[in-house]
Amino acid sequence: MTNPFICDKIIKNLFILRICVALEDVLKAKVLLIEDSEKIAELIDVYMKEYFDIIYADTGEKGLEIFNNENIDIIILDIVLPGISGLEVLTEVRKAGNTPVIILSSKDLDMDKILGLKMGADDYVTKPFNPMELLARIEVQLRRSNYAIQEDEEFIKYKDLKLDLNNLAVYRNDEEISLMPIEYKLLGLFMENPGHVFTKKQIYESVWDNIYSYDDNTVMVHISKLKKKIETQEKKYIKTIRGLGYRFEK
């Protein structure tokens, strides 16, 4: 007869393996943890630092400051915080866009969960919690928010940007951005290759379809114009790599 303890251990190991394989597509997302308990922050760090770049804030004010200055992919948010509450933080985050938010709270009443979800949270986890379950929920939210590029016949999606391939249109948070054809091709090159560093010459050869001539200034001018159209003070996508070229931030 099969030992039930061994079966249970095998199932748990397979569950952990499935999560680790699924996480390959979302490494190394920036996770903003807004939590005033150092013990919980340390627990999350132990389980997740291998997979994510975790940035920690122990107050709502610090969390919002980090959110406004970093390209955050997902937020883990406590409700009860010193200073402004987690729900106030959630309200400000939703004003800025659709960054996924998972509430992590000791408030376990149905009315608390409903309120958090109605205010814009994407998921709600109650304390005490299983770190592996939280890890799985983060992975699900990152996939839904298009941290990994999703391509189909009509669209290329990356975070809050969407390229409509049929109509040559670009959207940020579902609002259309007007781009010139060259700017559209530039953005398409970057969105298809997030994290890849392109030299100016590589960009010129790919976007202008010309391997025989090369104009450094032309590339710089068009990328500057593209950045002004797609970026905001809070959200930066294209990073200049000094001495090398440009990279679309993950």
Stockholm file with secondary structure:
# STOCKHOLM 1.0

chainA/1-250         MTNPFICDKIIKNLFILRICVALEDVLKAKVLLIEDSEKIAELIDVYMKEYFDIIYADTGEKGLEIFNNENIDIIILDIVLPGISGLEVLTEVRKAGNTPVIILSSKDLDMDKILGLKMGADDYVTKPFNPMELLARIEVQLRRSNYAIQEDEEFIKYKDLKLDLNNLAVYRNDEEISLMPIEYKLLGLFMENPGHVFTKKQIYESVWDNIYSYDDNTVMVHISKLKKKIETQEKKYIKTIRGLGYRFEK
#=GR chainA/1-250 SS CCCHHHHHHHHHHHHHHHHHHHGGGGTTCEEEEECSCHHHHHHHHHHHTTTSEEEEESSHHHHHHHHHHSCCSEEEECSSCSSSCHHHHHHHHHHHCCCCEEEEESCCSHHHHHHHHHTTCSEEEESSCCHHHHHHHHHHHHHHTTSSCEECSSEEEETTEEEETTTTEEEETTEEECCCHHHHHHHHHHHTSTTCEECHHHHHHHHSCCSSCCCHHHHHHHHHHHHHHHCCSSCCCEEEETTTEEEECC
#=GC SS_cons         CCCHHHHHHHHHHHHHHHHHHHGGGGTTCEEEEECSCHHHHHHHHHHHTTTSEEEEESSHHHHHHHHHHSCCSEEEECSSCSSSCHHHHHHHHHHHCCCCEEEEESCCSHHHHHHHHHTTCSEEEESSCCHHHHHHHHHHHHHHTTSSCEECSSEEEETTEEEETTTTEEEETTEEECCCHHHHHHHHHHHTSTTCEECHHHHHHHHSCCSSCCCHHHHHHHHHHHHHHHCCSSCCCEEEETTTEEEECC
//
